Every structure is written in C-alpha cells, then in structure tokens.
Amino acid sequence: MSHRPAPEHTHPDDVPVQAALAALADPVRLRLVRELARAADWERACGTFDVPVGKAALSHHFAVLRSSGLIEQRDLGARRVNRLRRAEFDARFPGLLDLVLGEDQGTSGD
C-alpha cells in the first residue's frame, strides 16, 4: 500500500462566507457534517458514512469540506478519520452550524 499525502486543511478564518454556504448547500456534504456533529472527534473514518456516492465523489466531498474549514482529517493507520471543526467554525460563522444542524431535527427521514 502506498503512502498517501496528508490532507491539506483550510482554517475557518480563511474561508469566505460564500464558500462555507456552498459547502453546506450540497446534500451529501450536509449529511456528512450532520453525521460528524453526532460523533466524537476522530471517531468516524471516511468509509463509514452511508452516502449515495462512489469513493471518488466521496473524496471530493471531503476535500470541499476541508477547504471550507468545516472538517479536519488525519490518518490513523490505513484509515482516514474525521472531526467537525465545530468550535473554530462557530467562532468564524456564529450560529451558522446551529441553523444547519437544527434543520435536521425538523425534517423527517432522508
């Protein structure tokens, strides 16, 4: 197995609001963020999300979430694990994640 490069991260302070909103507007990325919000930091590996996209598309969605400052990833052995950058993102965009994640409670099913 080849060694893959460490993921590049963008700090939320460097993200324009348009990029944050665009990242959260996609249904797959919103699902990933919602699942990460319910998980402990570094608990979820990339392959553990039940989303209707292939591996390449899922990698793209994670890259968009990293570049928008929403998630951080690190390699743990052969697995890449994730955490929602809730505190950092909330400091940059107060209330935005609360609004987005709060909508989850008012919807029925996927």
N, C-alpha and C positions, 0 to 999 in steps of 0.2 A: 504494500500500500504506500502510495507516495504521500509525502508530507505536503499538506496544503498551507497556503499562506494564512496568517492570522487575519481575521476580519478587520476592516477599517471602520472606524466609528466617527460620527459627527456629533459634537456636543450640542445639546439643545440650544445653547446660547448662540450658536452659529447658524440656526435654522430660521428662515423666513416663515412667517405665519402661513403663506400660501403653500409652501412645501409640506408643512405639518398637516394642513387641511387636506391637501391632495393625497397624502399617505393614508389618512384616516377615511377618505371617501371610498376607497376600494373595499368591496365586501369581504374579500379574502383577508386582506390586511387587517381590517376591523375585527374579524373573527380571531385572528392570531393575537391581536392586542387584548381582546376580551379574555381569551384563554390564559394569556400570561398574567393578566390582572388577578386572576383567581388562583394562580400558582405561586409557590415560594420562589424566590430568586434562585436561578440556576437549576431549577427542578425539571424544566421541560427541554428535551432535546428536539432538534429540528424535525426528526422523523416521527415524533409522537403526536403531531397535530392531524386531525381528521378534516382535511380540506379537499375540495374537488379539483385539485390541480396536480400536475405532474411534478417530478423532482426539480426540473429546470425552472419551471414557473415559480415553485415554492422558494427556490434560492433567490430568484429575482425579487419576490415579495419581501423576503428577509433583508435583502440589500437596500430596498427602498425604506424599510423601517429603520435600519441602521443609519442611513443617510439623512433621515428626518429627525434623528435624535431620540426616537421612541424606544429602541431596544439596544441592548448590548449583548454581544455573543463572545463566548470563549470556548476553546477546545478542551475537552476532558477525555483524554484517551482518543478513541476513534469517534466519539460523539461531539457534536457542537451543541452547547447548551445556551439558554437564553434567559435574559431578565428584562422586565419592563423597567425603563428608567423613569419611574413614576415621580420621585422627588425632584430630579433635575428638570423633567419636562413640565411638572407643575410649577416650578419656580419660573420658568420661561413663559409658559402659557397658563396662568392661573385659571382653574375651573374648566379648561377645555376637556381634559380626560374625564372629569366628573360628568360633564354633559354627555359625552360619547358613551361612557360606560353605563351611565344612568339609563340611557335609552334601552339597554339590554334588559332591564327589569320590566320595562313596559311592553315588550314585544312577546309574542307567543311563538315559540319554535323558530327553526331556521328555514 
